Amino acid sequence: MNKIIYSKFNKKDITALSAVSFPGRIITIMTEGEAERAVNYLLASDIVGVDTETKPSFRRGEQHQVALLQAANRDTCFLFRLNLIGITPAIKRFLEDKTVKKVGLSWHDDLRGLRNRLEFTPGWFIELQDIVPEIGIKDLSLQKLYANLFHQKISKRQRLSNWESPILDAKQKEYASIDAWACIKIYDEIEKLKLTGNYELVDIPDEEMPDRIHLSEPANTLEEPQKCKLQRGRKRALNKKDTK
């Protein structure tokens, strides 16, 4: 059975989805020695998901440096407390590494923030926003992409929390880890769909969005005119009557 994905995902549907949880270990890095061991572990992986967090600014002209670098493989996420240890030689080595692919979303902005802390030459990084259009998806946010591909919700409640807090709480750690790990999940799924072509893209025009997207209906049970014509890796545009 082909997987149904949408060129644009209705944000209203995300709230009804079950929340995703991070399935692996979360390790906070607060010393140079810990950073060295963590980087060695990560660079033995086949792929690493990356993200950063910065303390939010609520006053005009106020800016903060990147406080946290999250780097996850398939089972472990390391949280590098940059506001406490800065970019250590090991972290710089990780960021400049060209042997292990690292996947992020809106990573160009993260790189800019990291290089404001310490100049370095970026290594092998893959920007998810550059590859999702290859299967026809127009949404570029992590939350919408994950909901579209996996029908689960990534909570964003901790995004504006204090990432320079002396101690990160459990909810912050979970949020940060999911954001990095989800990049791997999305990358793997996109590459699989590109390779197999086993998906049907419902192309929703920019000016139109269905009130609800019926996530529970498999491809072979959708009624016309909702039913997508089965074509490997092809898309079908919804017309006006399809969106009601």
C-alpha positions in Angstrom: 0.0 0.0 0.0 1.3 3.4 -1.0 1.8 6.1 1.6 -0.3 9.2 1.3 1.5 12.5 1.9 0.4 16.1 1.4 2.1 19.0 -0.3 0.9 21.1 2.6 -0.3 19.9 6.0 -3.2 21.4 7.8 -2.0 22.7 11.1 -5.4 22.2 12.7 -4.8 18.4 12.4 -1.6 18.5 14.4 -3.2 19.2 17.7 -5.3 16.0 17.5 -2.2 13.8 16.9 -0.5 11.8 19.6 2.7 13.3 20.9 6.1 11.8 19.9 8.5 10.9 22.6 12.3 10.4 22.4 13.0 6.7 22.6 16.7 6.9 23.5 19.2 8.1 26.0 19.7 11.8 26.7 23.2 12.9 28.0 24.0 16.4 29.0 27.5 17.6 28.2 29.0 20.2 30.6 32.8 19.7 30.5 35.5 19.5 27.8 36.2 15.8 28.7 32.6 14.9 28.3 32.5 16.7 24.9 35.5 14.8 23.7 33.9 11.4 24.5 30.6 12.4 23.1 32.1 13.6 19.8 34.0 10.3 19.4 30.8 8.4 20.0 28.9 10.5 17.5 31.5 10.3 14.8 31.3 6.5 14.9 27.6 6.7 13.8 26.3 6.5 10.2 24.2 9.7 10.6 23.7 12.5 13.1 20.7 14.8 13.5 21.5 18.3 14.7 19.8 21.4 16.1 20.5 24.4 18.4 18.6 26.3 21.0 19.0 30.0 22.0 17.6 31.8 25.0 14.7 33.9 23.6 14.9 37.7 23.6 12.0 39.7 24.8 13.5 43.2 24.6 14.2 45.2 21.6 17.9 45.0 20.6 18.6 42.1 23.1 20.4 39.2 21.6 21.8 36.0 23.0 24.4 33.5 21.7 23.5 29.9 21.0 23.2 28.1 24.3 22.7 24.5 23.3 23.9 22.2 20.5 21.9 19.0 20.2 23.4 16.1 18.3 21.7 12.7 18.1 22.3 9.4 16.4 19.5 6.8 16.2 19.6 6.0 20.0 21.4 8.7 21.9 21.2 12.5 22.0 23.9 14.6 23.5 23.1 18.1 24.7 26.2 20.3 24.6 25.7 23.3 27.0 27.6 25.9 24.9 26.7 28.7 27.3 28.8 26.9 29.9 31.7 25.3 27.9 31.6 27.2 24.6 32.7 25.5 21.4 35.5 23.2 22.7 38.1 21.7 20.3 36.1 18.5 20.2 32.9 20.3 19.3 34.7 22.2 16.6 36.1 18.9 15.3 32.5 17.6 15.1 31.2 20.6 13.3 34.1 20.5 10.7 33.9 16.7 10.2 33.4 15.5 6.6 33.1 11.8 7.2 29.7 11.5 8.9 26.6 13.1 7.4 24.7 15.5 9.7 21.1 16.4 9.1 19.3 19.6 10.2 16.4 21.8 9.4 16.9 25.5 8.9 20.5 24.6 9.6 21.9 27.6 7.8 20.6 29.8 10.6 22.0 27.5 13.2 25.4 27.5 11.6 25.4 31.3 11.6 24.7 31.3 15.3 27.4 28.8 16.0 29.9 30.6 14.0 29.2 33.8 15.9 30.5 31.9 18.9 33.6 30.5 17.1 34.6 30.6 13.5 34.9 27.2 11.8 34.6 25.6 8.4 31.3 23.6 8.3 31.7 19.9 7.4 29.2 17.5 5.9 25.7 18.9 6.6 22.4 18.1 4.8 19.6 20.7 4.9 16.2 19.0 5.1 14.5 22.1 3.6 16.6 21.5 0.4 15.4 17.9 -0.1 11.7 17.8 1.0 10.6 19.5 -2.3 12.0 16.5 -4.2 8.9 14.5 -3.1 6.6 17.5 -3.6 6.2 18.7 0.0 6.0 22.5 0.4 5.9 22.8 4.2 9.3 23.5 5.7 8.7 23.4 9.5 9.8 20.4 11.5 6.5 20.0 13.2 4.5 19.9 9.9 7.0 17.6 8.2 6.9 15.1 11.0 3.1 15.2 11.3 2.8 14.7 7.5 5.2 11.8 7.3 4.5 10.0 10.6 1.1 11.3 11.9 2.6 12.3 15.3 2.9 15.7 17.0 6.2 17.3 18.0 5.3 19.7 20.9 6.9 23.2 20.6 5.9 24.3 24.1 9.6 24.5 25.3 10.9 26.5 22.4 10.7 29.8 24.3 12.0 28.5 27.6 15.3 29.6 29.2 18.1 27.6 27.5 20.7 29.3 29.7 19.1 28.0 32.9 21.8 26.5 35.2 19.9 23.2 35.0 17.7 22.1 32.0 14.6 20.4 33.2 13.3 17.1 31.8 10.8 18.7 29.4 13.5 20.9 27.9 15.8 17.9 27.4 13.1 15.9 25.8 12.1 18.7 23.5 15.7 19.4 22.4 16.5 15.7 21.8 13.4 15.2 19.7 14.2 18.1 17.4 17.6 16.6 16.6 16.5 13.0 16.4 13.5 13.8 14.2 15.8 15.1 11.5 17.2 11.6 11.1 13.7 10.1 11.0 12.5 12.6 8.3 15.7 12.2 6.2 15.4 8.4 6.3 11.8 8.5 5.3 12.3 10.9 2.4 15.2 8.9 1.1 13.1 5.7 1.3 10.2 7.3 -0.6 12.5 8.7 -3.2 14.1 5.3 -3.7 10.9 3.2 -3.8 8.4 5.7 -5.2 5.8 4.1 -2.9 3.9 7.3 -2.1 1.0 9.3 -3.4 1.2 13.1 -3.1 -2.0 15.0 -2.6 -1.1 18.4 -4.1 -3.1 21.1 -2.2 -3.1 24.5 -4.0 -1.6 27.4 -2.0 -5.0 29.2 -1.7 -6.9 26.1 -0.5 -6.6 23.8 2.5 -9.1 21.1 3.5 -10.8 21.7 6.8 -9.6 18.3 7.9 -7.1 15.8 6.6 -8.4 12.2 7.2 -5.2 10.6 8.4 -6.8 7.3 9.4 -8.0 6.4 5.9 -5.5 4.2 3.9 -5.0 4.8 0.2 -7.1 1.9 -1.0 -10.2 3.0 1.0 -10.5 6.6 0.1 -13.6 7.5 -1.7 -13.6 9.5 -4.9 -12.9 12.3 -5.5 -10.6 12.1 -2.4 -8.8 9.0 -3.7 -5.5 9.6 -5.3 -4.7 7.9 -8.6 -2.0 5.3 -7.9 1.2 6.4 -9.5 4.7 5.7 -8.1 6.1 8.9 -6.8 3.6 11.0 -8.8 1.3 13.7 -7.5 -2.3 14.6 -8.1 -3.7 18.1 -7.5 -6.9 18.6 -5.6 -9.6 20.7 -7.2 -12.1 22.8 -5.4 -14.6 20.0 -4.8 -11.8 17.8 -3.5 -11.1 20.2 -0.6 -14.6 20.2 0.9 
